[in-house]
Amino acid sequence: MVESESMSFIDDLRRRWRPTGRPLRNSTILRVLAAGLLLVSVAVMVLLPRPQALPDFSSSPAGPERKARFVEFMRPLVAAENARVLRERGRLLSVVAADASGWRDLRWLRSLGERYRLEPETLSTDELVTILLLRVDAVPMSLALAQAAKESGWGTSRFAREGRNLFGQWCYEPGCGIVPRARGETKAHEVEVFATPRESVASYLRNINTHPAYRDFRLARARLRASQEPLSGLVLAEQLQSYSERGAAYVDEIQQLIRFNDLEAFDADTGA
C-alpha cells in the first residue's frame, strides 16, 4: 500500500508539472523534492532562535563577583522585554486616549488581547481595554532579578544551564522540558526548556501578566500606576505568594534578596 501511494504521488507530479512537455523522470522528481526539503530546512533554521548557552557563572567565586556577573547579564534582557511590553502599553494608552473605534484599532486591540491570553470575541471593547490595561505593563527590575537569582541559583542550577530556564517555569506536555529528578510519582510536570535566556524572560513576563494566580499582583501594580508611584519590587513581591508552594516564606526570601543585594537601585531601569 505504501509503495502504490508513493507511485501515485509521483504520477500526479508528472501530470501537474511538465514544463518542457516531456514526462519527468523519477530522478528529476527526487531532486526537486530534495531541493524543496532543503529550502524548508534552511527557512526553519533561520526563523527559529538558535540555542544560546548561559555564561558559566559557576566559574566565578560564589558571592559578590558571581552575583555581579549575573545581574550584569540579566539586566539588559529584562530591560528589553519590559521595553517591548511598554511599547504595547503606550499604543494601548494612545488608543484609549483618542477614544478610537476604527476597525484598525479594534483589530489591533483584539490581536493584543489574544497575545495576552484573552478571548476578545467574548468581551466588549470596554471590557477588553480594562483588562488589557491591567495586563500590559512592566515587572519591576528588582523583582525580576531577585526571582531569577532565586529560581536559578544565580544562574548555576541544572535547569538554567541545560534549559535556559531562569524562573523555574513548568510545562505539562510529555517531552516539553527537563524532568526533575525529585519529581513525585504522581506528578507530570517538567521544567520548560527555552532556546535563549531572553525567551525565558519573555515567558516570565507573560506568565506574570496573564496567569489568574497573579491577578492581585496586577491589581496592586495598577494601584501604583493610578497613584503615580514607581513600580516597586519590594511592594509587588507581596502579591506573589502563589509563585511557590512555600507561599509567604517565598515572598520573604525574594524581599530579602532585593534588600540584601540592593536590587531596588535597578528599579529605575524598569521603564515608565
C-alpha positions in Angstrom: 0.0 0.0 0.0 2.8 2.4 0.9 4.6 1.8 -2.4 1.4 2.2 -4.5 0.6 5.5 -2.7 4.2 6.7 -3.4 3.9 5.9 -7.1 0.6 7.6 -7.3 2.1 10.7 -5.8 4.9 10.7 -8.4 2.5 10.1 -11.3 0.4 13.1 -10.1 3.6 15.2 -10.1 4.2 14.2 -13.6 0.8 15.2 -14.7 0.8 18.6 -12.9 4.3 19.8 -13.8 5.6 19.2 -17.3 7.4 22.5 -18.2 9.1 21.0 -21.3 6.2 18.9 -22.4 8.2 15.8 -21.6 7.5 13.4 -18.7 9.6 13.9 -15.7 11.9 11.1 -14.7 11.8 9.8 -11.1 15.4 11.1 -10.5 14.3 14.6 -11.6 11.3 14.5 -9.2 13.5 13.3 -6.4 16.0 16.1 -7.0 13.1 18.6 -7.0 11.7 17.2 -3.7 15.2 17.2 -2.1 15.7 20.8 -3.1 12.3 21.8 -1.6 13.1 20.0 1.6 16.5 21.7 1.8 14.8 25.1 1.4 12.3 24.3 4.1 15.1 23.2 6.4 17.1 26.4 5.8 14.0 28.5 6.4 13.3 26.8 9.7 16.9 27.2 10.8 16.8 30.9 10.0 13.4 31.6 11.7 13.9 29.5 14.9 16.2 31.0 17.5 19.4 29.1 17.9 20.1 27.6 21.4 22.2 30.1 23.4 24.1 28.9 26.3 24.3 30.8 29.6 27.6 32.2 30.7 29.4 29.8 33.1 28.6 31.7 36.3 30.0 28.9 38.4 33.4 29.8 37.1 33.2 32.9 39.4 33.5 32.5 43.1 30.2 32.4 45.0 29.4 35.7 46.4 29.6 39.3 45.2 31.6 38.5 42.0 29.2 35.9 40.7 26.2 38.0 41.7 27.5 41.0 39.9 28.1 38.9 36.7 24.6 37.5 36.9 22.9 40.9 37.4 25.0 42.4 34.6 23.9 39.6 32.3 20.2 39.7 33.3 19.6 43.5 33.3 19.6 44.1 29.6 17.4 41.1 28.9 14.7 42.2 31.5 15.0 45.8 30.2 14.5 44.7 26.6 11.4 42.7 27.4 10.0 45.4 29.6 10.6 47.9 26.9 8.7 45.7 24.4 5.7 45.4 26.8 5.7 49.2 27.5 5.7 50.0 23.8 2.5 47.9 23.6 1.1 49.7 26.6 2.0 53.1 25.1 0.0 52.3 22.0 -2.9 51.0 24.1 -3.0 54.2 26.1 -3.0 56.2 22.9 -5.9 54.3 21.5 -7.8 54.8 24.8 -7.0 58.5 25.0 -8.2 59.0 21.4 -11.3 57.0 22.1 -10.5 55.3 18.8 -13.1 52.9 17.5 -12.0 52.4 13.9 -11.6 48.9 12.5 -7.8 49.1 12.6 -7.8 50.0 16.3 -10.3 47.3 17.1 -8.4 44.7 15.1 -5.2 45.6 16.9 -7.0 45.5 20.3 -8.3 42.0 19.6 -4.8 40.9 18.4 -3.3 42.3 21.6 -6.0 40.5 23.7 -5.1 37.2 22.1 -1.4 37.7 22.8 -2.3 38.3 26.4 -4.4 35.1 26.6 -7.8 36.6 26.4 -10.8 35.7 24.2 -11.6 39.1 22.7 -14.7 37.9 20.9 -16.3 37.2 24.4 -15.7 40.7 25.7 -17.0 44.2 24.9 -14.4 46.7 23.8 -14.6 48.5 27.2 -14.1 45.2 29.0 -11.2 44.2 26.7 -9.4 47.6 27.2 -10.0 47.4 31.0 -8.3 44.0 31.3 -5.5 44.9 28.9 -4.6 48.0 31.0 -4.1 45.6 33.9 -2.1 43.1 31.9 0.1 45.1 29.5 2.7 46.5 31.9 6.2 46.0 33.1 7.6 44.0 36.0 9.9 45.9 38.4 13.6 45.2 37.5 14.4 44.4 41.1 11.7 41.8 41.4 12.6 40.1 38.1 16.3 40.0 39.1 15.5 38.6 42.6 13.2 35.9 41.2 15.7 34.9 38.6 18.5 34.7 41.2 16.3 32.6 43.5 15.0 30.2 40.9 18.3 29.7 39.0 20.8 29.8 41.9 22.3 32.9 40.4 22.5 31.2 37.0 24.1 27.9 38.2 21.2 25.5 38.5 20.8 22.5 36.3 17.6 23.9 34.7 19.3 27.2 34.0 22.4 25.6 32.4 20.6 22.9 30.4 17.3 24.7 29.6 18.0 28.4 29.8 15.1 28.4 32.3 15.8 31.2 34.7 12.5 31.5 36.5 11.6 27.8 37.3 8.7 27.7 34.9 6.9 24.4 34.3 5.3 22.8 31.3 3.0 19.8 31.2 3.3 18.1 27.7 5.5 15.0 27.8 8.9 15.9 26.4 8.4 19.6 26.7 11.3 20.1 29.1 13.5 18.6 31.7 12.1 16.1 34.2 13.1 17.0 37.7 15.0 14.2 39.5 12.9 14.6 42.6 9.5 14.7 40.9 7.0 12.7 42.7 5.4 9.6 41.0 2.0 11.3 40.8 3.4 14.5 39.2 3.5 15.1 35.5 5.2 18.5 35.1 8.6 19.2 33.5 10.8 22.2 33.7 10.4 24.1 30.4 13.3 24.4 28.0 14.0 27.7 26.2 16.1 28.3 23.2 17.6 31.5 24.7 17.7 33.2 28.1 15.6 36.1 26.7 12.9 33.7 25.7 12.8 32.7 29.4 12.5 36.3 30.4 9.7 36.9 27.9 7.8 33.8 29.1 8.2 35.0 32.8 6.7 38.4 32.0 3.8 36.8 30.0 3.2 34.4 33.0 3.1 37.3 35.5 0.9 39.4 33.2 -1.7 36.7 32.2 -1.9 33.9 34.8 -5.0 34.0 37.0 -2.8 33.3 40.1 -1.2 36.8 39.7 -4.4 38.8 39.4 -3.7 40.5 42.7 -0.2 41.4 41.6 -1.7 43.1 38.5 -4.3 45.0 40.6 -1.6 46.2 43.0 0.6 47.4 40.1 -2.4 49.3 38.7 -2.9 51.0 42.0 0.7 52.1 42.0 0.2 53.5 38.5 -3.1 55.2 39.5 -1.3 57.0 42.4 1.7 57.8 40.1 4.1 55.9 42.3 7.0 54.0 40.9 6.7 50.3 40.4 8.4 48.8 43.5 9.7 45.2 43.5 9.5 45.1 47.3 5.9 46.2 47.3 4.7 44.0 44.5 6.6 40.9 45.8 3.8 40.8 48.4 1.4 39.6 45.8 3.5 36.6 44.6 2.7 34.0 47.2 1.2 31.8 44.5 4.6 31.7 42.6 5.9 29.0 45.0 4.4 26.3 47.1 6.2 27.9 50.0 3.9 30.9 49.9 4.7 33.7 52.4 8.1 32.2 53.1 9.0 32.5 49.4 7.9 36.2 49.4 10.1 36.9 52.4 13.1 35.3 50.6 12.5 37.4 47.5 12.2 40.6 49.6 15.4 39.7 51.5 17.2 39.1 48.2 16.1 42.6 47.0 17.2 44.3 50.2 20.5 42.4 50.8 21.7 42.9 47.3 20.5 46.5 46.8 18.4 45.5 43.8 15.9 48.3 44.4 18.6 50.6 42.8 17.8 49.0 39.5 14.0 49.7 39.6 14.8 52.9 37.7 15.6 50.6 34.7 12.0 49.2 34.7 10.7 52.0 32.4 7.9 54.4 32.6 
